[in-house]
Amino acid sequence: MKIIETIILGIIQGIAEFLPISSSAHLIIFRDVFGIGSFISGDMEMSFDIALHFGTFLAILVYFFKDFWKMLIKGFTKGTKDSDGKMMWMIVVATIPAAIVGVLLEEKIDELVRTNYVLIALALAVMGIIIKYCDKLNSEERSVKDMTFRDALLIGCAQVCALIPGFSRSGTTISMARVLKINRSDAAKFSFYLSAPVVLGAVAIKVLKGEMLSLITYDVATFVIGVLISFVAGLLCIKFLLSYIKKHDYNIFMWYRLVLALIVLIVLFFK
């Protein structure tokens, strides 16, 4: 049962990290509200979630390896004169707001919000509506190559909201990109790019604090299975979303968020 629940949480992370539905909210809801993976508790809870995020980081790295490699080479050799080099520095700029707020306030936000399931449910519902109308009301005039550093900074500022479970890192960044009239495919792709430094930074902070490594050695199998499953599920989900949004809007994600929020509130009411 423990292995099955670990696999389920890995799949949830792999899917929810890239779809605009909030992976952190899903992990909290499925574990704390629905009881899947309830054996993961205390200090291990946050470290396990970070490990699952590391699995999706590996998925991003593998899927877009050629893109990232070109960005790094051109970014440090040609800078903003080259489109790939410029993209690297825009990712850096977009990462700064979440990095600053995350370092300063993430633990405090986590203490206040992580067990506030009603607030998480409301965040799911509200962000679902925001995603729908940011997409619906804005045209697809621009590509990622047309982005400016101002655009990158605005998308990075939107990403700060994702520190509250339920808002979604991909949801906030894609929504802001759509407000800036960036087409659906490129908005999703930039959101994927942006997840790499954010997740890697979160993992690095945990490792440097020394908490994560000791917890991993306590239950190696759980962490390894979780990372592998979230990695595979993440790869599949990236491919799915990039294909899906070529012909569809984000409507389905709003309805999914609203239904999940309602289910959570009903479960909480009858508990």
Buried (B, 14 or more C-beta within 10 A) or exposed (E): EEEEBBBBBBBBBBBBBBBBBBBBBBBBBBBBBBEBBEBBEEEBBBBBBBBBBBBBBBBBBEBBEEBBEBBEBBBEEEEBEBEBBBBBBBBBBBBBBBBEBBEEEBEEBBEEBBEBBEBBBBBBBBBBEBBBBBBEEBEBEBEBEEBEBEBBBBBBBBBBBBBBBBBBBBBBBBBBBBBBBBBBBBBBBBBBBBBBBBBBBBBEBBBEEEBBEEBBEEBEEBBBBBBBBBBBBBBBBBEEBBEBBEEEBBEEBBEBBBEBBEBBBEBEEEE
